[in-house]
Amino acid sequence: MDSTINNQALSLDNVKVTSKFWNKYRELIVKEVLPYQWEVMNDKADINIAEDPQAGGVSKKSHAVANLKIAAGKMKGHHYGYPFQDSDVYKWLEAVAYSFSYHPDTKLEKMTDNIIDLIADAQDSDGYLDTLFQIDMPNRKFKRLQQSHELYTMGHYIEAGVAYFKATGNQKALDIAEKMAQCIAENFGPEKGKIHGYDGHPEIELALARLYELTHKKEYLELAHYFLLERGQDPKFFNKQIVKDGDDDQHDLMDRFRSYPLTFWQAAQPIVDQQTAEGHAVRVGYMLTGVAHVARLTDDKELMQAAKRLWHNIVKRRMYVTGGVGSSALRESYTYDYDLPNDTIYGETCAAVSMVFFARQMLDVAAKGEYADIIEKELFNGALSGMSLDGKHFFYVNPLEADPKLSKYNPAEAHVLTHRADWFGCACCPANLARLIASIDQYIYSVSENQILSHQFISNKATFNNGIVVDQESNYPWDGSIKYQINSENNTETQFGIRIPAWSKDFKIRLNGKIITPNNQNGFVYIAIRKGTTTIELDLDMSVHIMRANVNVRNDVGKVAIQRGPIVYCSEEADNSTPLWTYRLKARPKFSAEYESLLLDGVVSLTTNDVNKASNDGDDLYFENSDINWKPASLKLIPYYAWANRKNGQMQVWQNINK
């Protein structure tokens, strides 16, 4: 069977998500997150971000909408916030566009149409749009790309414009995006007189690929391809611009950025030469999303090989068990293979979101379950942990071990919050997570010429353009029983692929009531769908798994992580006496699983009595091992994504265990 997904002749017409788990979050996005973020961006929300180490001195307001109004001539004033402040509005707009597919709102659409009008008014006649430079620095456009985020910001609008046009048919939204792309094409490229360079933060590459797929205008794909191939060709490009723009601190747009290594900007070497994932984790994720997408569309085999090589390096050497990436708070970056500290981790929410984007593009390249496994890992763990259950508080950093005292008193851990913040001065994460959850319906299936892949177990009803309707039902992620009822009016046989997660060592499949044993091909089993009704029942292994890390991960030797289904678990002070590090599981612990409807909006919790807790007599700092008292205890674990929704306290994912 051909496992390459490249011909989109078969298409997905519509997906209605029916999952109780995800509909709760999708409704939360519409009813709480989007209105809250709108209030924040319009400086009407009563927020306090002064304690946030990411605020960079920014507090109490966003000014993102006001910046657009000033650029449009509707207000007077100066730009406020980061160079990329506009992108907060664009990611919010993109999330709204996705929400219309499941929660139409004429009042909200009228409001977003007005925002489109405002953005159009703010856009220069040549298509340029970045309010910092339009308002305060009109003579410095594209002159300090290392720090300016101009292409990054416009890339986020292009993504939003594509999504909004698809959702509403608003032509003006698409026109703004195309004018931006044309402006960029006029200024960048290999031709003489154009800038031979790229933005310090990858994003425009993946945005242009999306614009190409909508419009089929080849110049957008060629420009995306150019940016990817040009990156790293001249390692001195940024420095040359800085010297010409003004080689002094007064000209810097962001403090300290000039001192960062070229790897931070993905500028040290060409992408095709990179052997390991280096630098700022979000930049890596966005870049590789563009790499995989553009390489597939252009059939650039060398670029595709780089995508596969860097995927392997991240997933096999540099990713946390929760899906978190970016192990160092210093520059929010990757460090080296197997360096995965749990307490000083960065694990930015945006980095987890970017891995979903990257994984999805890789899945569109080849039908391999490993790509869908990472989508699932991020959705249920690394990304979802970035938002509180009320939708109004957010994590920028997602640790695997936390202690309020460490965060308060140890400067090395000041970036680790043990309660989610109202907002961030650098507010990329809240809107990024909102747009991911609002578009979750786009991450359930992949299609090729005559093949449908069901790779995420999110209950839904889906219709395809070849006359196939799929009803998928389950109580996932708490229950591993998945049922499909597939109705086909198509006389042509269609291959239906179902992912078997790597964590489910055992599984059973019944086809029309009879047990079958299909071969597992790269993480998928395939069933031929013919005209009529087909019923498929899949039972996954939902037993508790005791996970260990590679022995090269020094932080996790002698420890285990607990996973049930796709959910990674943690212990939390709200359920257990502290210190949490004084618990030690027995060599083969057994856990009981219980669904608690009143706990954390309804979760399966895990409890074990196969554990001892350490204490000691006296107050000596050091003493012989025999003086430690190990007493029988119990330990309760909750899903990692749901921690820090009750009291402010300790948390840890990796648990001590006897040999």
Secondary structure, 3 states (H helix, E strand, C coil): CCCECCCCCCCEEEEEECCHHHHHHHHHHHHHHHHHHHHHHCCCCCCCCCCCCCCCCCCCCCCHHHHHHHHCCCCCCCCCCCCCCHHHHHHHHHHHHHHCCCCCCHHHHHHHHHHHHHHHHHCCCCCCCCHHHHHCCHHHCCCCHHHHCHHHHHHHHHHHHHHHHHHHCCHHHHHHHHHHHHHHHHHECCCCCCECCCCCCCCHHHHHHHHHHHHCCHHHHHHHHHHHHHCCCCCCHHHHHHHHHHCCHHHCCCCCHHHCCHHHHCCCCCHHHCCCCCCEHHHHHHHHHHHHHHHHHHCCHHHHHHHHHHHHHHHHHCECCCCCECCECHHHECCCCCCCCCCCCCCCHHHHHHHHHHHHHHHHHECCHHHHHHHHHHHHHHCHHHECCCCCCECCCCCCEECHHHHHHCHHHCCCCCCCECCCCCCHHHHHHHHHHHCHHHHCEEECCCEEEECCCCCEEEEECCCEEEEEECCCCCCCEEEEEEEECCCCCEEEEEECCCCCCCEEEEECCEEECCCCECCEEEEEECCEEEEEEEEECCCEEEECCCCCCHHHCCEEEEEECCEEEEEECCCCCCCHHHEEECCCCCCEEEEECCCCCCEEEEEEEEEEEEEECCCCCCCCHHHEEEEEEEEEEEEHHHCCCCCCCCEECCEEECC
